[in-house]
Amino acid sequence: MFQLQRSSLFFEQMDQEHSSIVQNIEIVFENSKALDISFHSPKHFILHLNNLLRSLGFFVEFSKKNPPAQWLKESVTSFISENQERFNKLLWLRNASSHQKLIIPEESLVTGLFRIKSSTEYKLKIGIGDHDKPAKYITEIALKDTSEIFHEMLALSSLMYMDLEHSALSECLGITRKWYFNLPSKVGKNNEPEMTDVYELASGFSAALLDHVCHSYASLRNIKFDFSFHMDLSEHNYINTLLEIDLYPRLFTKWWEEECSPLNAGVRYEYALGERNFVTDDLHEWAYSKLTTTPDLYVEQLTRIRSNSTESLFTEETIGEYFGFVTFNHWHFKRSFPGGPFSTAVKPIEIIKFQRLGNALFEEYKKKKKCAIIEAKEKLNHQIDQITGLIKKTTPKNNRAGK
């Protein structure tokens, strides 16, 4: 479930001391990412916004009232003290979400011609709409996915601002969406109701808090923290703006005579999700075609992994073979020993342990921590010796029984 501790040596060390802290950081971070991905899908955005408010509130309470370490309490307390006004707003929103009803924000939509300055930043050249406050929209538009209202809202812009073939490179039509909530006077500035950008408030505060906590731990342990949860965004960016190129990139590839792909965070996530499914399908088909077919070939492959250095196992030429054999070892074993675990002294748990240790070796290799790599390779070698030793114990009687 939790992956952050595997992402770097920094979080691995923090996890070894205080796994609950890393888990809470990851929960807030994942809810914040979900907010980015769902930005143009109102139903899911509302759900993820409320989840982020609740997980953020829980993390603050956990850190201040029942912290596993004093440094965490001091870090969170100092950050809130420096950002008290923003925290008061978030606390009111969290309490309302937890005890009253879902926070359902209002929206503003700006449509027009955008220039793509980078993969994350755009500039609105000419358009229609107001960014500073929410607006009232007809039922056909209000709280619908941006992709559903895209063509309807851009028909006028297409007629006025854009040639049919989109000949101006890095320019296309799009919609920027923003989400607002009217805070009551008791939490607004000067005791007045305040319309606030809830995405900017919740996402920005969360990222800054997580960065602050991690830098506090890095300073305490005198280690390096070179990752940031926070990212500076322009007014029109790859999260709040949906462009034509996000919806039909192949047509832009034809128009601009260069390979184009979606830029929007949510669209890219959907593409990656679909691509992952296709890759998984292809991987299984490829692995099935490469299975070892005899006991001798199976043992030979085990021996090759044992005798080779870690560096030689993970070259561009050999890494595919390694992962195919480790990840699908249960298939290799089944093909090589038709009777499966009943035809040898090898128990299923030994195969599963080999797969786990084989994957663990690669995880340590990615971190480039030499002592951990050596230890992981030794454990894998020991397990290989265990399996090959059990195979040698297999008797003809066992083989006949397996058949």
C-alpha positions, 0 to 999 in steps of 0.5 A: 500500500505505502510506497514513499519509503521506497522512493529514496534513501531519505524516506527509507531512513525516516521510515525506519525511525517513524513509519507512521510519519512517512505513512501520514505524509504519503496519505496527504501527498496522494490526496493532493495528487488526486486533486491535481488529476481530478481537477477537470472532473467536478464530482471527483475533484469535490471528493478528493478535496474533502479527502485532502482537507480531512487527511491534512487535518488529521496529520496536523492533529497527529503531529501536535497532540500525539506525535511519535517524535518531539521534532515533528511537533515543533516543526508542524507547530512552527509552520502553522504559527507562520501560516496561521491565517491560511491554517484557520481557513483550512481548519474551518473547511476541514471541520465543516467537511467532517461534521456538517457536509461536503465542501462543494466549491463554485467554479469560474471558467475562462476560455480562449486562445493560449500560447504554450510556453512550456509543458507546465505553463501557458499564457492566455492571449485572448479570451472570455471569462473572469478568474477572480470570482465564480460565475453562475452557469447554465445547467448544461455547463455547471459542474460538468467535466471540462471535456464534456463542455469543451467544444460547446464553450469554445465554438465562438473562440474557434470561429474568432481566434483560430484558423482551421489548421492551427498553423501557429505553433504552440498555440491552441484553444483551451479552458482554465477552470478555478474552484472557489469557496465563500468562507464565513466572516469569522474566518475571512479577512477583517471579519468579512466573508471571503471568496477563496481559491480552495485548490490553491489554499489546500494544495499549496498549504499541504505541499509547503507543510510536507516540505517543511516537515521533511527539511526539519528531519533532514536538519535533525539527522544532517542528511540531504532532502532534495525532493519537493512536494511544492511546485510553483504554477503559473496562472494558466498551467497543466493542472487548471487548464485543458487544451485542445492538444490534450483531447486530440494530440494526433491531429496536432501531430499532423498540423504541427508536423511533430510528435505531440502528446497531452500536457494536462496532468489528468489526461496524462494520468489516464493515458499512463493508466491505459498504457500500463494495462497494455504494457502489462498485457504485452509483458505477460505474453512476452514472458510466457513465450520465454519460459524455461522448458526443462529442469536443467534450463531452469537451474542454469538460469538460477545459476546465471543470476547467482554467478553474475554481479549485480551490475551485469544483471541490470544492463540494458541487454540483461535486465529484461531477462532478469525480470522475466525470470524473477517476476514470472518464476512460478511460470518458469518452475511450472513449465520446467517441472510439469508436476509443479511443487508435487514433483520436487522437494521445492515448496511454493514458498521457496519460489515466492521468496525467490521472487520477493528477494529478486525484486528487492535486489533491484529496489536496492540497486536503484538507491545506489546504496552499496552495502544494501545492494551487497546484502540483498544479493547475498540473500538472493544467492542464499535463496538460489542455493536453497532452491537448487539444493532442494531440486537436487534432492528430488527423487525419481519417485517424486518425479513419477508422482508428479506425472 
